Each structure stands twice: as C-alpha cells, then as structure tokens.
Amino acid sequence: MLRRLSFRIAILFTSVLALTSATGPDTIVRPTKFDYTMTTLPNGLQVVFLEDHSTPIVHAALWYHVGSKDEKQGRTGFAHLFEHLMFKGSRNVRPDQHPSWITSVGGQANAFTDEDATVYWQTVPAQYLPLVLWLEADRMASLDVSEEKFKTELEVVQEERRMRFENQPFGRLPEIIFDKAFTTHPYKHQTIGSLEDLQKAPISAVREFHDTYYVPNNATLTLVGDFETKQAQALVDQYLGRVPRGKAVPRDIPTEPAPKSEQTFTVTENWPLPAVVVSHHITYDGHPDAYPLHILAKILSDGDSSRIYRSLVYEKQIALAAFGEAKLIEHPNLFYAVAIVQPGNKPEVVLRELQGQLDRVKTEGVTAAELSRAKRQFARDYILGRDTVQQKALHLAHAVVIHNDIKTADAEFDLFQNVTVADVQRVARTYFTPESRMLLTILPRAGASSGGLPPGFVPREGPRR
C-alpha cells in the first residue's frame, strides 16, 4: 500500500512539474475547481455535496463549530472530552458500536478536535452512506451523557495528557508558549484542557456544554464521493433533517487585548536542554495578510531548508533543532519560532540569533528565488492535498466553518500565487513589532537529565491545517 501511494504521489508531482514547465518557468497551473452543491436544512445544518465517481467510496465529515476557544475559564477540556464521549453511545447505538459498525463494512472512522472545531469523519463503501447518516443523526439527537461515561472518559483523557504532554520530550512546549503569549483569549489554553477543570466539573456543566454546541445549527456536513447529489440530499433530509434545531449558539469569546510592550519570560522544566522562543501576535486565517504570512513562515521556519534552521543548526551550529509556525486559525493567533539550544551554547545567544532572523526580514525582505520556491511548494501541497475524497471534504468544510465562505476552498490557490516580495516584507513589518514580541527562555530544572535528545527526536509542533 505504501509503495502504491508513493508511486501515485510521484506521478502527481511529475504532472505538476510538467504543467509548470510547459507553460513557462514562472507559471503554475491551478487545479480544477470543485463542482459542489451546498444547502442549509430547516434545522440549520449546512450540507456540502461533491460528487467524485473515481472510486466507489463516500467520505462523510461532520464538523461541529466548537473547539477549545469556546470553553470558559475553569471549564477547559470540554470540547476534547466530547470527541471521546460522542462515541460512547446514544439511544439506538451502544458504546463504541459506531466505529465498530463502520469497520465491519470495510470503512474507517475517527475524530479530531482543535481550537475552533470538532470533526467526526468516516469513509465507507458508497452503498453504506445511509448507515453513516443514521449513525450521525442518532448521536446528534440522543447522545447519552451520563456521569459514569464522563468519569470513564476523564481517565482516558488523563492518560492521553500524560502520553502527549508530560511524558514526551519537550511535550509541554506549546502549552507554555500559548499560556505566556495570551492573557485573555481562550487560545491561552491547549485543546486537551486542564485535568483539574474536568475533575471538578459537575455533570450538569458537561451536559449544558453538549446541549449548547452539538446541535444541527452549529454543524456542517460534507459528503464527497460516489453518489448522486439528489439521492444523497434525500438521505440527509431523511436522517439528519429530523434532528431538532438547538438554541442560538453563543459566540461571546473574549478578545485578546493588543500587546503594548515586549514580554520576556524565563521558566524551568524537567527537560534535558534549554529551549528559546520568539513569538509575535498575528492575524486570523482568511485575512488578506494571512497568505503572505503563510509564505513568510515557510521561508523562515518550515523544514531543514528554512532560514532559521540553516542559520542556527547548519551554519552557526548553536541549535540542535529550529522550527516555527504561523498559526493562522479562526481568531488572531501567533507566529512563533523555536530553537533547542546546542549543548555548550548560551540560551541568550541563541535567542538573540533567533530574533535577528525575524528582524532581518523587516529590513532586507525575502528574495525572488525564495518566494518562487515557497509558491511552488504551496502549489504542490495544494494539488496533492486535494487528491482523496477525505482531503476534498477537508478543504470544503474548512472554507465553510472557519472562513464562513465556501468560495475560498478554490480561491486560496490564486491568493497564494499572487503574493509578492513586497507583500512578505510588509507583513513582517506589520506584525514583527517590538510591542507584539514575546521572548521566552525555558531552562532545564535542577536535576533534570542532561543526556541530550533521544535518537530521531523531532520537537512536537502544534496542529497544522
């Protein structure tokens, strides 16, 4: 399977290269636009249909517009908890029977939660689309939120937190960065939330969270695959159209105040080596500045050929690893860059060099060659990222839920390709200001192991779109 997939990707990549070379060295040919149909049911459920008859399968993704940013202070971790609880049974489905049924017909099912949304998806042979819609309708209408199941899943979340955060080298890095960079907005806490909050939460608060957000008028269903749209529409109406509409969904999320001065922090962790971080507050996904910011992040901090990796790891050899991200999501977030300090070097020297790489873009900009390379990487990723029915559904649903504009599922390709060198320097000057900057140094706690990084270690980064 792996060899077949690699061969398929190689063919697609070759096709992309052929298209670009056939039309000139600086021309990138855009992919075919999606031929979708979108509707909204009387109960508020948004539905997107995209026929794809290339294989006899259907992918169904149900997005609830609720993530960790919708959680209140003292009530964190609820959205991630419901990622688990939604598989624990409803009126006509026993606990864990939903994924078992999908697997028994040769399909796959899973879910994920981030700051802005919770997504339940399944890919099945096309004839089982009615089964998928019935299962989703049953848990949307009648999920069993019992105290016993809540306590059981709390133990699962606790173990997940140990595995992903406490027991991972540098596992708490995202948690520390966002806790220090934000003061007010719920992006301050990670999606997994606080175990203390979950442990002291009454079952009434858990049920209230479910009743507020897991309703059809806060959901988007995307169907991509081998079906006729009219027939699929009738099935959606039959199963999900009967789920009662919920109350109006609150969006009273506090706004992060604009930073007024540079913030500097030094903390200690039980880590083998120091880490340094530079972050700046940036705009949201879908803002016109988001596209040059994506390009800037790819040039500065994405991969071994990025500027900060080349400078700090290869050339100056003062860091063991260096990476970063422009975290462009529904609300304004962060650009951050991280370096793991090479033993024998001073953290303050590495931090200064990391900051210097960001400041350099403001004064010198990026080169035409760097911009061209980044655009071609985006074109490659964009085209290969629309290959499967699942990837197509992801593009469409993200446009609807996060951008509130399905047209961006196609329009973003041109927006990326129209970014100029001047645009990249402009956003660096706009957002990489001293006032928006946070400088963070994380030192090994006394007695922490100094044995270095495990073989093959790659620092854990935040989720990416």
FENJOPE-V424268 format. One line per field, one symbol per residue. ss: DSSP state (h for helix, s for strand, l for the rest). burial: I if it has 24 or more other C-alpha atoms within 12 Angstrom, else O. Layout:
# FENJOPE-V424268
ss: ???
burial: ???
This chain:
# FENJOPE-V424268
ss: lhhhhhhhhhhhhhhhhhhhhhlllllllllllllssssslllllsssssslllllsssssssslllhhhlllllllhhhhhhhhllllsllslllhhhhhhhhlllssssssllllsssssssshhhhhhhhhhhhhhhhhslllhhhhhhhhhhhhhhhhhhhhllllllhhhhhhhhhllllhhhllllllhhhhhhllhhhhhhhhhhhllhhhssssssslllhhhhhhhhhhhhhhllllllllllllllllllllssssssslllllsssssssllllllhhhhhhhhhhhhhhlllllhhhhhhhhhlllsssssssslllllllsssssssslllllhhhhhhhhhhhhhhhhhhlllhhhhhhhhhhhhhhhhhllllhhhhhhhhhhhhhllllllhhhhhhhhhhlllhhhhhhhhhhhlllllsssssssslllllllllllllllllllll
burial: OOOOOOOOOOOIIOOIIOOOOOOOOOOIIIIOOIOIIIIIIOIIIIIIIIIIOOOOIIIIIIIIIIIIIIIIIOIIIIIIIIIIIIIIIIOOIOIOOIIOIIOOOOIIIIIIIIIIIIIIIIIIIIIIIIIIIIIIIIIIIIIIIIOOIIIOIIOOIIOOIOOIIOOOIIIIIIIIIIIIIIOOIIIIIIIIIIIOIIIOIOOOIIIOIIIIIIIIIIIIIIIIIIIIIOOIIOIIIOIIIIIIIIOOIOOOOOOIOOOOOOIIIIIIIIIIIIIIIIIIIIIIIIOIIIIIIIIIIIIIIIIOOIIIIIIIIOOOIIIIIIIIIIIIIIIIIIIIIIIIIIOOOOIIIIIIIIIOIIIOIIOOIIOOOIIIIIIIIIIIOIIIIIIIIIIIIIIIIIIIIIIOOIIIIIIIIOIIIIIIIIIIIIIIIIIIIIOIIIIIIIIIOOOOOOOIIOOOOOIIIIOOI
